[in-house]
Every structure is written in structure tokens, then in C-alpha cells.
Amino acid sequence: MRLKEKPLGFIINFFLGIAWASVLIGVATPFFSSYHFGLLDILISAFIGALPGLVVILLLEHIITIKEKHYELKKQTKILEQILEKLDKQIIKE
């Protein structure tokens, strides 16, 4: 789990698993249901079948990236506040 929040991380990972399963089903279904058509037709329908799952995966990964960026910005803000406090103490001493 990449997210620090356990419930949110569990939910996002669960949905990622569902999305990958839908990609697999979307790709496998055309191969088994329309094998008598040409190879190009099967590849196009496999791509179209996998597309919704891939879009969901991109959205969930984007959510994960946004949350990780938020955590990093919080850490940077804390460090900058500590630096500012030290500088203020040095200015006051002088």
C-alpha cells in the first residue's frame, strides 16, 4: 500500500484490482468469442474492451499520485516551518 491512510488505500487498491480484472476480461473475451474473424478485428475489439478498465486505472493512479504529492507538501511545509523558527530565534538573539 502506497497510501498512509489505511481505509482509503484499501479501497483504492481494491478498485485497482477490479479495474485490472476488467482489462483482462475485456482483452480475453474477443479472443474467445470471435476467433473466426480476422486478427485485426480481434485486436481492435480487444483494445476497445480493455479501454474502460485502463481509463479507471489511470484515474485511480492519478488519485494516488495526488495524495502522495499532498503528503510530500505537508512534510516540506513542516520542515520549512522548522527552518523559519530557527531563523527567527537567531535573529532575535542578534
Secondary structure, 3 states (H helix, E strand, C coil): CCCCCHHHHHHHHHHHHHHHHHHHHHHHHHHHHCCCCCHHHHHHHHHHHHHHHHHHHHHHHHHHHHHHHHHHHHHHHHHHHHHHHHHHHHHHHC
